[in-house]
C-alpha cells in the first residue's frame, strides 16, 4: 500500500520556505508578491547613494516596496540568481545571493554578490537591509 507524503511546515522551516518563495517573486519582478511578505509597516532598504542609483534608500510599506521592485525589474534583467546561504531563526534571517544582471538600458552584464539581513515579526518581514556593490551597478547601467 502506498501512503501519501506528509509535511508539516512550522517554525524556522516555514520561515525559510516563505523567504525562498519571496525571492522567487523578486527574481520574476513580481513586486506585489515580494511586498506581500512584508508587514504593513515594513521597511526595505538597499544601501547606496541615490545619486548613483535612484532605487537605493529606504522604502516604507508594501506599496512603496512593490513599486521599487518593479522599477528595478524594468532596469535590470535577472540573467541568473543563486541563493547561496539562507540562515534563518524565527525573527532573524541572513541571505547571501549571487546575481547575474543585465542592464536593460545598456545591455551590459555584471555579476554581484548580495547580502540581505532580515528582521521578522509574526512571520512577516519588518525590515530587510540589502548590501551590494551599487557603484558597479551604476557603472553597468551607464549612470556613471
Residue frames as qw, qx, qy, qz and C-alpha x, y, z in Angstrom:
[[0.000, 0.891, 0.454, 0.000, 0.00, 0.00, 0.00],
 [0.406, 0.320, -0.010, 0.856, 1.30, 3.48, -0.84],
 [0.253, -0.747, -0.465, 0.402, 0.82, 6.25, 1.67],
 [0.261, 0.888, 0.116, 0.362, 0.63, 9.93, 0.77],
 [0.495, 0.197, -0.357, 0.767, 3.51, 12.10, 1.87],
 [0.397, -0.835, -0.378, 0.046, 3.06, 14.16, 4.99],
 [0.454, 0.283, -0.166, 0.828, 4.77, 17.51, 5.53],
 [0.319, -0.863, -0.358, 0.158, 4.45, 19.95, 8.36],
 [0.442, 0.441, -0.062, 0.778, 5.99, 23.37, 7.91],
 [0.410, -0.883, -0.221, -0.063, 6.39, 25.39, 11.05],
 [0.597, -0.673, 0.122, 0.419, 8.98, 27.42, 12.91],
 [0.164, -0.655, 0.447, 0.587, 12.19, 28.18, 11.10],
 [0.379, 0.126, 0.820, 0.410, 11.38, 25.74, 8.30],
 [0.246, 0.783, 0.571, 0.007, 8.22, 27.69, 7.45],
 [0.065, -0.895, 0.081, 0.435, 10.10, 31.00, 7.58],
 [0.335, -0.377, 0.667, 0.548, 12.80, 29.63, 5.29],
 [0.361, 0.388, 0.795, 0.297, 10.25, 28.31, 2.78],
 [0.163, 0.895, 0.395, -0.127, 8.32, 31.59, 2.69],
 [0.168, -0.790, 0.287, 0.515, 11.53, 33.62, 2.21],
 [0.374, -0.105, 0.763, 0.516, 12.58, 31.41, -0.71],
 [0.292, 0.652, 0.683, 0.149, 9.15, 31.97, -2.31],
 [0.003, 0.936, 0.125, -0.330, 9.54, 35.74, -1.83],
 [0.264, -0.579, 0.520, 0.570, 12.96, 35.73, -3.51],
 [0.378, 0.246, 0.797, 0.402, 11.48, 33.81, -6.43],
 [0.184, 0.865, 0.463, -0.054, 8.80, 36.52, -6.75],
 [0.156, -0.850, 0.182, 0.469, 11.54, 39.15, -6.69],
 [0.397, -0.227, 0.700, 0.549, 13.52, 37.35, -9.40],
 [0.301, 0.517, 0.743, 0.301, 10.40, 37.36, -11.58],
 [0.050, 0.189, 0.103, 0.975, 9.88, 41.08, -10.97],
 [0.406, -0.604, -0.630, -0.272, 6.65, 40.41, -9.06],
 [0.077, 0.369, -0.359, 0.854, 6.81, 43.46, -6.81],
 [0.642, -0.386, -0.007, -0.662, 3.39, 42.82, -5.29],
 [0.924, -0.130, -0.359, -0.013, 4.27, 39.20, -4.50],
 [0.559, 0.200, -0.464, 0.657, 7.57, 40.23, -2.91],
 [0.139, -0.389, 0.242, -0.878, 5.98, 43.07, -0.91],
 [0.756, -0.375, -0.298, -0.447, 3.27, 40.72, 0.38],
 [0.787, -0.112, -0.509, 0.331, 5.90, 39.13, 2.62],
 [0.221, 0.242, -0.344, 0.880, 6.43, 42.40, 4.47],
 [0.107, -0.578, -0.650, 0.482, 4.48, 43.69, 7.44],
 [0.189, 0.878, 0.403, 0.175, 2.26, 46.66, 6.57],
 [0.171, -0.972, 0.144, 0.074, 4.83, 48.93, 8.25],
 [0.878, -0.106, 0.241, 0.400, 7.82, 47.01, 6.82],
 [0.061, 0.898, -0.295, -0.322, 10.96, 48.68, 5.51],
 [0.884, 0.248, 0.220, 0.331, 13.06, 47.57, 2.53],
 [0.106, -0.934, 0.227, 0.255, 16.42, 49.33, 2.29],
 [0.841, 0.350, 0.032, 0.413, 19.00, 48.99, -0.48],
 [0.436, -0.746, 0.078, 0.497, 22.10, 50.68, 0.89],
 [0.580, 0.247, 0.370, 0.682, 23.73, 53.04, -1.57],
 [0.080, -0.363, 0.008, 0.928, 23.91, 56.55, -2.96],
 [0.453, 0.653, 0.568, -0.213, 20.63, 57.70, -4.53],
 [0.195, 0.790, -0.268, -0.516, 22.64, 60.00, -6.83],
 [0.017, -0.362, 0.865, 0.348, 24.09, 56.88, -8.46],
 [0.200, -0.220, -0.923, -0.244, 21.05, 54.62, -8.20],
 [0.408, -0.293, 0.026, -0.864, 17.59, 56.02, -7.55],
 [0.774, -0.241, -0.534, -0.241, 16.47, 52.55, -6.40],
 [0.486, 0.006, -0.654, 0.580, 18.60, 52.80, -3.25],
 [0.217, -0.293, 0.273, -0.890, 17.34, 54.13, 0.04],
 [0.186, 0.156, 0.875, -0.420, 14.64, 53.02, 2.44],
 [0.396, -0.220, -0.545, -0.706, 11.15, 52.11, 1.16],
 [0.225, -0.001, 0.702, -0.675, 8.32, 52.08, 3.67],
 [0.647, 0.276, 0.403, -0.586, 5.19, 49.96, 3.37],
 [0.663, 0.177, 0.710, 0.158, 4.10, 47.36, 0.84],
 [0.506, 0.825, 0.247, -0.051, 3.08, 49.81, -1.88],
 [0.050, 0.911, -0.386, -0.138, 6.46, 51.58, -1.89],
 [0.506, -0.377, 0.761, 0.154, 8.35, 48.26, -1.71],
 [0.685, 0.415, 0.594, 0.074, 6.38, 46.81, -4.64],
 [0.379, 0.919, 0.022, -0.103, 7.00, 49.96, -6.66],
 [0.102, -0.799, 0.566, 0.176, 10.79, 49.87, -6.22],
 [0.603, -0.107, 0.777, 0.144, 10.98, 46.14, -7.05],
 [0.622, 0.647, 0.440, 0.031, 9.04, 46.77, -10.27],
 [0.170, 0.952, -0.216, -0.134, 11.33, 49.72, -11.02],
 [0.382, -0.557, 0.711, 0.194, 14.41, 47.51, -10.52],
 [0.667, 0.204, 0.709, 0.109, 12.93, 44.87, -12.81],
 [0.501, 0.845, 0.181, -0.046, 12.37, 47.48, -15.54],
 [0.019, 0.899, -0.426, -0.103, 16.04, 48.49, -15.22],
 [0.080, -0.511, 0.855, 0.022, 17.70, 45.08, -14.81],
 [0.873, 0.076, -0.344, -0.337, 17.07, 41.62, -16.21],
 [0.649, -0.468, 0.589, -0.112, 17.89, 38.68, -13.95],
 [0.566, 0.469, -0.643, -0.216, 20.15, 36.50, -16.10],
 [0.680, -0.078, -0.711, 0.160, 20.87, 34.20, -13.18],
 [0.402, -0.633, 0.280, -0.599, 20.08, 34.25, -9.45],
 [0.694, -0.004, -0.697, 0.180, 21.51, 31.89, -6.88],
 [0.585, -0.724, 0.131, -0.341, 20.64, 31.71, -3.19],
 [0.486, 0.440, -0.695, 0.295, 23.97, 30.66, -1.68],
 [0.245, -0.087, -0.799, 0.543, 23.14, 30.72, 2.03],
 [0.463, -0.552, -0.271, -0.639, 19.78, 31.03, 3.77],
 [0.326, -0.028, -0.750, 0.576, 20.28, 31.25, 7.53],
 [0.423, -0.522, -0.322, -0.667, 17.02, 31.54, 9.44],
 [0.090, -0.136, -0.777, 0.609, 15.90, 31.96, 13.00],
 [0.062, 0.661, 0.740, -0.105, 12.31, 32.71, 13.98],
 [0.040, 0.935, 0.245, -0.252, 12.76, 36.50, 13.95],
 [0.077, -0.786, 0.431, 0.437, 16.02, 36.94, 12.01],
 [0.882, 0.306, 0.314, 0.174, 17.44, 35.80, 8.70],
 [0.107, -0.706, 0.459, 0.529, 20.54, 36.36, 6.61],
 [0.822, 0.440, 0.360, 0.027, 20.54, 35.56, 2.92],
 [0.218, -0.580, 0.515, 0.592, 23.60, 35.57, 0.69],
 [0.736, 0.569, 0.351, -0.106, 22.94, 35.64, -3.04],
 [0.332, -0.302, 0.523, 0.724, 24.90, 35.78, -6.27],
 [0.511, 0.712, 0.365, -0.315, 23.23, 37.62, -9.14],
 [0.360, -0.002, 0.530, 0.768, 24.00, 38.00, -12.80],
 [0.249, 0.759, 0.408, -0.442, 22.14, 41.07, -14.04],
 [0.409, 0.294, 0.467, 0.727, 21.80, 42.71, -17.45],
 [0.072, 0.458, 0.167, -0.870, 21.10, 46.41, -17.75],
 [0.472, 0.617, 0.628, 0.052, 18.07, 46.85, -20.00],
 [0.126, 0.941, -0.017, -0.315, 19.42, 50.33, -20.82],
 [0.034, 0.768, -0.578, -0.275, 22.98, 49.46, -21.91],
 [0.913, 0.237, -0.298, -0.145, 22.88, 45.67, -22.40],
 [0.204, 0.558, -0.722, 0.355, 25.92, 45.34, -20.12],
 [0.859, -0.310, -0.392, -0.107, 26.05, 42.29, -17.86],
 [0.023, 0.608, -0.601, 0.519, 27.51, 42.20, -14.35],
 [0.701, -0.251, -0.662, 0.089, 27.85, 39.73, -11.50],
 [0.220, -0.611, 0.279, -0.708, 27.08, 40.79, -7.96],
 [0.427, -0.196, -0.814, 0.341, 27.33, 39.27, -4.51],
 [0.364, -0.548, -0.101, -0.747, 24.45, 40.44, -2.33],
 [0.282, -0.130, -0.824, 0.474, 23.84, 40.11, 1.39],
 [0.414, -0.536, -0.270, -0.684, 20.41, 40.67, 2.92],
 [0.136, -0.037, -0.783, 0.606, 19.74, 40.96, 6.64],
 [0.429, -0.423, -0.513, -0.612, 16.12, 40.47, 7.66],
 [0.148, -0.014, 0.698, -0.701, 14.13, 41.10, 10.84],
 [0.368, -0.310, -0.747, -0.459, 10.77, 39.34, 11.12],
 [0.309, -0.034, 0.556, -0.771, 7.70, 39.69, 13.30],
 [0.669, 0.249, 0.539, -0.448, 4.95, 37.04, 13.27],
 [0.685, 0.231, 0.635, 0.272, 6.31, 35.59, 10.03],
 [0.411, 0.870, 0.217, 0.161, 6.35, 38.93, 8.17],
 [0.609, 0.170, -0.072, 0.771, 9.39, 40.98, 7.24],
 [0.229, -0.889, -0.257, 0.302, 9.69, 44.09, 9.39],
 [0.032, 0.894, -0.329, -0.302, 12.99, 45.21, 7.91],
 [0.892, 0.192, 0.242, 0.329, 15.19, 43.97, 5.06],
 [0.059, -0.890, 0.306, 0.334, 18.54, 45.69, 4.52],
 [0.896, 0.368, 0.155, 0.195, 20.38, 44.83, 1.31],
 [0.296, -0.754, 0.414, 0.416, 24.14, 45.24, 0.82],
 [0.811, 0.350, 0.361, 0.300, 25.62, 45.09, -2.69],
 [0.415, -0.230, 0.266, 0.839, 28.07, 46.90, -4.94],
 [0.319, 0.809, 0.449, -0.204, 25.70, 49.64, -6.10],
 [0.018, -0.764, 0.330, 0.554, 28.55, 51.70, -7.61],
 [0.209, -0.171, 0.850, 0.452, 29.36, 48.89, -10.08],
 [0.300, 0.562, 0.770, -0.023, 25.65, 48.56, -10.82],
 [0.158, 0.872, 0.120, -0.447, 25.54, 52.29, -11.63],
 [0.092, -0.545, 0.622, 0.555, 28.52, 51.90, -13.97],
 [0.285, 0.143, 0.915, 0.246, 26.91, 48.91, -15.68],
 [0.242, 0.726, 0.625, -0.152, 23.73, 50.94, -16.14],
 [0.410, 0.481, 0.264, 0.729, 25.59, 53.83, -17.75],
 [0.271, -0.918, -0.278, -0.082, 24.80, 56.24, -14.94],
 [0.463, -0.774, 0.254, 0.351, 28.47, 56.86, -14.19]]
